[in-house]
Amino acid sequence: MPLSHALFELTASVSERRHAHIYARATELRNLVTTPGFSEAEAFSLTLASLTDAFLEAFRTRVFALVARAYTSIPVRLVETYLGLPQNKVLSGMPDLRELYVFHILTSV
């Protein structure tokens, strides 16, 4: 898959707010740019991988903040979908937000 196609797929998923697809597309993009031989310039590959990781972190933080404001309680499965993480990663992977919101919004439905 060419880089332009991977970027288009990720952008389309973001604009359509298809959360589960966003994480899959970002993973595909990261796998593409970290494949040996992707680029002759290793710095280019590392930069794209870092940008993809930064995008995912910023996206998850923003989505988590929006979910925390929008819901008084929410099934854990739905949070997992919105964040693209299993429950144990939600609780451990978002330490700043966890203290503020997690125990108020997560239910074990």
N, C-alpha and C positions, 0 to 999 in steps of 0.2 A: 504494500500500500504506500503510495507516495505521501510525502509530508503534507502537501496541500490538501489531499483528501482527508487525512487524519485530522488536520486542523479544522476543516469544514465540518466534519462529522461532530467534533466536540462543540464547535460554535452553534451548530444547528440544535444539538441536544440542550445546550444552555438556553438558547432563545425560546425553545419549546417547553422549557422547565420540566424536562424528563429526567428527574434526579437519578434514577437507577442507571440510565444510559450515560449520563455525564461521567459517572465514575468509571464505567466500562470503557468509554471513549478515551478518557484521560489515561487509563491504564494501557490501552492500545497505543496511544501516542508515546507514552514513556517507553514502552517496550520497543517501539519502532526506533526511537532516537538513541536507545542504548544498545541496539543490535550492533555487533562488531561489523565494521565496514559501512555503517550508515553514512558516515562523512569522513573525508580525509582529515578534516580538522577536528581533533578530539575535543577541543575547547567548545566548538559549536554544539556537539552532542551533549556535553556536560551542561552547557548553558540551557539548552532546550529541556533537559531533564529537570534541572533546577527550577526553571520557569513553570513547568508542569506541576512539580511538587508545591511550589508557592501558590499557584492557582488553586489547587485542591485544598490547601490549608485555608486560604482566604475564603473560598467558596463555602467550605464546611462551617467556618466561623460565622459567616453571614447567614447561612441557612439556619444554623442553630439559634442565633439571636432572633431571627424572624419567627421560628417555631416557638421559642420561649415566650415571645410577646403575643402570639396568636392563640395559644392553647393554654388552658388551665390544667388540663391533663391530656395525655396522648398515649396511645399504645406504643410499647417499646418497638414493636415491629415497624410501625410507621416512622419512628425516629431513625431506625436502622436504614430504612429506604431513603429517607431524606439526606442522611449523612453518609450513606454508603459504607457503614461500619457495623460490625456486630455489637451487641449490647456491652460486652466487657470493654471493647475499644471505645465506645461512646463515653463510658464512665471514666476510663483512664486517659483517653486521648484528648479530652477537652478540659483540662484541669481548671482553667480560669473561669470558664462558663459553668462547669459542673457545680462549683460552690454556689453560684448564684441561682441556677435554674434547675438542674437535673432532678433533684429530689422533689421539686414542685410540679414537674410536668410529666415525668415518666410513671406509667402505671403498668402493671404486669398483666395485661390483657392478651 
